[in-house]
C-alpha cells in the first residue's frame, strides 16, 4: 500500500528532494516517514501539507487517529 504522503507527492510530480527543499525536512527522514518507519511530528505534518497544497488530514488522517 502506498502512503498518502507518497501518493500526494507523486501526483504533484515532486521528488523527495523537491519536498525536502520546500519543507526543510531531511530527505532520508521523508523517505522513512513515507515507508512507515517514522511518525512525523505535528509541525512536519503541517509543512508537508503546505508544500503539497492540501490539508494535514488529507495526508495524515490515520497518523492523527481521525479516521
C-alpha positions in Angstrom: 0.0 0.0 0.0 1.3 3.4 -0.9 1.3 6.0 1.8 -0.9 9.0 1.3 2.1 11.3 1.6 3.9 9.5 -1.2 0.7 9.4 -3.3 0.2 13.2 -2.9 3.8 13.8 -3.8 3.6 11.6 -6.8 0.6 13.3 -8.2 2.2 16.7 -7.6 5.1 15.4 -9.7 7.6 16.2 -6.9 10.6 14.2 -5.8 11.6 13.6 -2.2 14.4 16.1 -2.9 11.8 18.7 -4.0 9.7 18.2 -0.9 12.8 18.4 1.3 13.6 21.7 -0.3 10.1 23.0 0.3 9.8 21.8 3.8 13.3 21.9 5.2 12.9 18.3 6.2 15.8 15.9 5.5 15.2 13.6 2.5 16.2 10.5 4.5 13.5 11.3 7.1 10.9 11.9 4.4 11.7 8.5 3.0 11.3 6.9 6.4 8.0 8.7 7.0 6.7 7.6 3.6 7.6 4.0 4.3 6.1 4.0 7.7 9.3 3.6 9.7 8.9 7.1 11.4 5.9 9.0 12.5 6.0 12.7 11.5 5.9 15.4 14.2 2.9 17.8 14.1 5.0 20.6 12.6 6.3 18.3 9.9 2.8 17.3 9.0 1.9 21.0 8.6 5.0 21.6 6.5 4.1 18.7 4.2 0.5 19.8 3.8 1.6 23.4 2.9 4.2 22.1 0.4 1.6 19.9 -1.3 -1.3 22.4 -1.1 -3.7 20.3 0.9 -4.8 19.8 4.5 -2.9 17.8 7.1 -6.0 15.5 7.3 -5.7 14.7 3.6 -2.3 13.2 4.2 -2.2 12.1 7.8 -5.7 11.2 9.0 -4.6 7.7 10.1 -1.5 9.1 11.9 -3.6 11.5 13.8 -6.2 8.9 14.6 -9.0 10.9 13.0 -10.5 8.1 10.9 
